[in-house]
């Protein structure tokens, strides 16, 4: 049944606890909204302007990440000062001791540490297992996007710079990228095979290239290196090419929630099986070799609830098999054809009171970020218009918006979850996966074994893929 959104004012779901939608306050973009494991080790310091021969203390910091990685013990916290760090590549390590004793590299409060190459192309970035990056910036000003639109031969332009590659293969995984800003990459965050990975509150601008390189490229991989247990939550992905969020090549057990994808060639695509795609906002896809796409579903056992597809972002509800196992409900559509059960529709003129930002404000913010990140890195570092533009795309709904109670929460249908990215979420990664299993989605390992089905026969169910100890070589 189609519903006009204002009819929801008399709906079923009531806000039972104001704590789930607290009073808005000024946010630090690097602060997580999930509860992450605290850094339990000693704190060290890096400042690119410091002289050589530092020892990692506040008064004698190291002047490079490389020096910190060589010297800190596993499970340490490294605080990185403001500035531009010009490096060809950077490897963040050593590996942490486990999911509750991670090695953390984080920006100093209010700092904007940017890693770029000397020629301002994108640096190569890698992470050891159980490493968290928080509040750091990575990128370059030589983005090769938009190359195919004006080229009659339709050939890929050569890749410029390194890649941001947090993949894991058969290592324990356990990597977290939180509150980081990533710009100008040929393929944004590029994950070949990965597991037990968290991308949370990241901002990605001007990434991707053509039809086959994307803002966030979450590739599946085949057993014995199959991707599983990846969370992408509360990220902002704008002004790029390819899909904003690309989950393909048969991944398993992914959770994609509360993300904003705007002005990419395409929005979000999911195949494989056992996924959650909830409370995402997809806006004005541009199309490329084919027309624009908002949300493309080509998977089985998928929960797709509470997403908002805006103008130029139509949904393709193509469920290749197991259609009766999918739950496609409570999604909202702005000027595009609805699909799934219990759809909600409204037009762009209603966006401000419903979502907290108008069509004009969203378009202006996307254009401002596109322009800001096209400049030299020194100008990006100094530009104070960037945060206000990102703030608009946070889409903080007014308290009285009926969208707040237009749908139950995907992780607990007994409470209101709302429509769009300003929605409640589980408190921790463990809570995400517990809710995932309660909803009947299956739990896979790297070898492609369905552990949920094995557990039905009496086998113990592993808590999470990738939560074992770090191998002796730390790889």
N, C-alpha and C positions, 0 to 999 in steps of 0.2 A: 504494500500500500504506500502510495506517495504521500509525503507529509510536507505541508508548508511549515517553515520553522516556527512562526509565531504561534501556531497551534500547540506547540510544545509547552507553552506557559502553564497549561493545566495538566502536564504529563505525569507519568507515574513516579519518576525518580526525584527524590528530594535530597537536598544537601544536608546530610546528617551531622557533619563535623566541619566547622570552619577551618580546622587545622589542615584539611586537605587542600584548601585554596587560601593560604595565608595572605595577609596584607602585603601588597607589593612593596618592595624596597629596592634600593639601588643595588645592582648585582655586579660582582666582579666576574668578568667572563671566564676566568680560569677556575672559579669555584664549582665543584660538582654539586648536582642536586641529588645524587645517589650517595649513600653512605659507603665510603671506600675504606679499605683497611688502612689504619694510620701508619706513618713511617716510624718504625720502632728503633732504628739504628741511629748512629751519630750523624750530626748535621755538618756538612762541608759547604764551601762557598767557591763560586767561579765568577770572575769579573774580567771580561776581555780587555779592559783598560789597565789591568794590573801589570806590574813588571814580572819578569821571569823569576823563578826560584820561590814561588809561593808554596805554601804548605796546606792550603785549604781552609784556613781559619778566617774569621771575619776581617782581621786586620792584615792578613797575608794570604789572600785568596789565590787559587790557581787562575791562570789567564786563558785556559782552554778546557773544553769538555774532554779532550783526549787525556790531559793530565789528570783530571778527576777520575776517568774510567780506568786509568792505569793504577791508581792509588787507593781508591775507596774500597772497603770490604763489602761483601754482599749484604744487602738490606740497609744500606746507607741512604741518606737524603742529601741531595746536592741542590743548592739554591743558586740559580743563575741570574746574574745582574743584568740590568738593561744594557742595550747596545746592539751593534751589528757584528755578527761573528761570520767571517768570510772563510769558508772551508770547502774543500772539494767533496768530502764525505765526512760523516760523523756516525760513529757506532756507540750506542748507549749501552753501558754495562758497568760492572759485571752483573751476571744474572742474580736475581734475588733468591732467597732461600725457599720461597714458596708463596702461595697466594696471600698469606697473612704476614709475610716478611719480605716485601718487595723492595727493590732498589728504585728510588724515586728521583727524577730530575725535574725540578719545578722552577718556574719564574719567580723572582722576588716579587713581593707585593707591589702591584701597580707598574711592574716593569714590562717592557716589550722587547725581549731578546729575540732577534731575528737571525736565523741561519741561512746564508746564501753563499753561492760561489763567488770567487773574486770577479768573474765576468758577469755576475748577477743572473746566471742560469741557476737552475734548481740543484741543490746538493743531494748526494746520495745519503739516505738515512736508513739505519738498521737498528734493531733492538734485540738484546739478549732476552731469554725467558724471564718472566716475572719482573719486568721493568715497566714502570709507569712514567710517561711524559705528561707534564701538566703545565699549561699556560705558555708553552713555547711556540715560536713562530718559525715557519719553514717556507722558503719559496724563492722566486726569482721574477725578474721583470721581462723575461724574454719568452713569454708564453707563445707557443706556435699554434694556438687555436685559431678557429675561423679560417683555416687554410683551405679547406675543400670547397667552401661555399662560393668562392670566386675563381676556382680553378676548373677550366673546362675538361682537363684530363682526369679529375677526381682522384688523383693519387695522394697518398699520405705524404705529408711533409716529414723530413727527418726529425727524430726526437731530439729535443734540446735539453741538456742537463741530465741529472741523475733521477732516481725514482725514490719514492717514499714507500719502503717495502717492509712492513712488519710481519710478514708471513712466518710460519713456524715449521712447516713440514712435520717431522715426527718428534720434534722437541716438545717439552711440556707446555709450550705456549704461555698462557697466563699474562699476556701483554695488555697494557692499558694506555690509551691515548685520550687524554682528558683536557678539555678546554684549550686545545691547540688550534692555531690558525695556519692554514696550509694554502698556498697560492702559486699559480703559474706552472704546475706540474703537468707533464704530458698525460699522465693517468692518475692524478690525484693520489689517494692512498691506494696502492696496488697490492692486493693480497692474492698470491697464488693459492697455496694451501695454508689454511690456518685453523686454529681451534682455541677455544677458551680465550677469546679476544674481546676487549671492550673498547668501543669508540663512543665517547660521551662528551656532549657539549662542545664538539669541535666545530670550527667554521672553515669552510672551503670555498674559495673564490677563484674563478678563471682557471679551472682545471679541466682535463679531458681534451680529446682531440678527435675530430671526425666521428665516424660511426662506431668505432671499436675501442676507443679509449675513453674512460669515464671519470666522473668526479670521485666516486669511491667504487673501486672495482673489486668486488668480493667474488672471486672465482672459487669454484667448488673443488675440482680435482677428483680423480678417481681413486678408489681404494688401491693400495694401502695408505694413501695420503689424502683421504677425503676431508673436506672442510666441515666443521661442525662447531656448535656452541659459540656463536658470534653474536654480540649485542651491539647494535647501532642505535643510540638513544639521544634525543635532544640535540641533534646537530643541525647546522644551517649550511646549505650547499647551493651556491648561486652562481649565475653568469658564466657557465661553462659549456662544454660540448659533451656528446655522448649522453648516457644516462647519468642522472645525478647519483642514484644508488643502483648498482648493478649486481644482482645475485644470480649467477648463472653457472653452468657446467655442473649441475646436479649437487648443489650444497644441501646440507641437512641441518636442521635444528638451528635456525637463525631467528633472532628477534629484532625487528626494525620498528621503532616506536618514537613518536613525538618529534619527527624530523621535519624541517622545512626545505623543500627542493623547489627552487624558482629559477626560471629563465635558463634552463639547460635545454639541450636538444630534445631530450626525453626525461621522464620523471623517474619512476621506480619500476624495476622488473624483477620478478622472482620466479625461479623454477626449482626443481628438486622436490623435497618434501619436508613437512613438519616445520612450519614457519608461523611467526606472528608478524603481521603488518598492521599496526594500529596507531591511530591518532596522528598520522602524518598529514602534511599540507603540501600539495603539489600545485604549482602556479605557472601558467603560461609557458608551457613547453614550446620550443621553437620549431621542432621537427628538423630533419636533415635530409637523408636520402629517402625517407618516408615521412608521413605526416606526424604531427605531435602526438605524444602518448603521455598520459598521466600515471596510471597504475596498470601494469600488465601482470596478470597472474597466469602462470603456466605451470602450476604445481599441484600437489595433492596434500591433504591435511594442512590447510592454511586457515588461520583466523585473520580476517581482514575487517576490522571494526573501527568506526569512528574517524576514518580518513576524510579529508576535504580535498576534492579535485576542483580546481578553479578553471577559468576560461583558458582555452588552448591546452587543457590537460585532460583529455577524455580518458576514461577507463576502458580497458579491454579485459573483460572478465573471462578469459579463455582458460578454462580449467581442463588440462589435457586428459586427466583420468582421475578416478576417485572423487567425482564431483560431489557425491553425497557425503563425503567426509570433510568438506570445506564449510566454513561459516563466514559468509560474506554479508555483513549486516551493518545497519546504522551509519552508512557512509553518506557524506553530504556532497552536493554537486552544485557548482556555480556556473550556470550557462553551458553545461555539457550533459550528455545523455546519461541518466542514472542507470545503475545495474545493482543486482543483489537484493536482499530482503530489507524491508523497512528503510528505503532511501529517504533522504532529507534534501530538499532543494530550496535555494534562495538565490537572489540575484546580487550583483556587485554593489548595488545601491544600499543593501542591508549589511554590508560587511563591517562597517565601523562599530555599530552597536552590538554586533554579534561576535566578531572576532577581535575587535580592538584596534584594527587598522583598516583604512580604506584602500580601494584599488589604486588610487593615485599615490598614496603613501608607500604602498608596497612596491609599485613600479619605480618610484623615485629613489627608494632605498637600494633596490637592485642596481639601478643605473649609477648611483653614487659609489657603490662598492666596486662595480665594474671599472669605473673611471679611476678610483683611488688606487686599485691594485694594478693598474696599467702603467703606473709611474715608476721611476727609479726607486730602489729600495730605501735609500736615505729619505726620500719624500714619504714613502709608506711609513717609515719609522716615526716620522714627525707629525703625521696627519692625525689630527684629533677629531675629524669628522667621521672616522670609521666606526667608532663605538656607537654613536647615535644611530647610524644607519643599521647596524646589526640589531640594536635595541628594538627598532620598529618590527623587524622580522621575528622577534621573539613571540609576537602575536599574543599578548596578554589580554585575555578576554575580560570585559567588564563583569563585575559581580552579578549584575542582573541579567546577563545573557542567557537565554533559554538553551543555548547549546551546552551549557554546563551540565544539564540534566537530560540531554537528548538521547543518551545511550548509557548502558551499564559499562563498567570497567571491564576490559578484556580479561584482566587477571582475577577479578572477583565480581561476577555478575550481580551480586547482592548490593553493591554500592554504585553510585553514579560515577561514570568515567568521563562523560562528556564527549564532544566531537572536536577534533582539531588538536594541535600540539600543547595547548595549555591544559593539560590533563594530569590527574594523579598517576603515580607509577609505584611499583614495588620499591621498598626501601634499599635493598641491596641486590647484588648480582645473584646471590643464592636465592633470594626471594623471587627474582625473575624466573629462575629455572624451576623452582618449586611450583609456581603458578603455571608455568608452561606444561609441566607434567600433569597437574591437576586438570588442565583442560583437555587431556587425552592426547597430547602431541608426543611423538616418540623420541626416544633418547638414543643417539647413535654414537659409535666410536670411530676411530680413524680407519679401521679396516672395513667399514661399511656394514657392520653388524648392528642389527636392531636390538639393542639391549633391553628395551621395554618388552619386546616379545619374549626374549630369553628369560626375563624376570618372571613372566607369567608361568613359566615352567619350573619355577623354584630357584633359578639362579639369582644371586645377589645383584642388585642394581647399583652400578658404580655411581658415586655422587656427582661427578662432572668429568668430562674428558679433559685431560691436561692439568690435573691437579696433583700429579705425583711429584716426587722429589726431583730436583735438578740433577742431571747426570754429572759425573765427576768433571767432565771437560766443560761444563756450563753451556753446552750448545744444544 
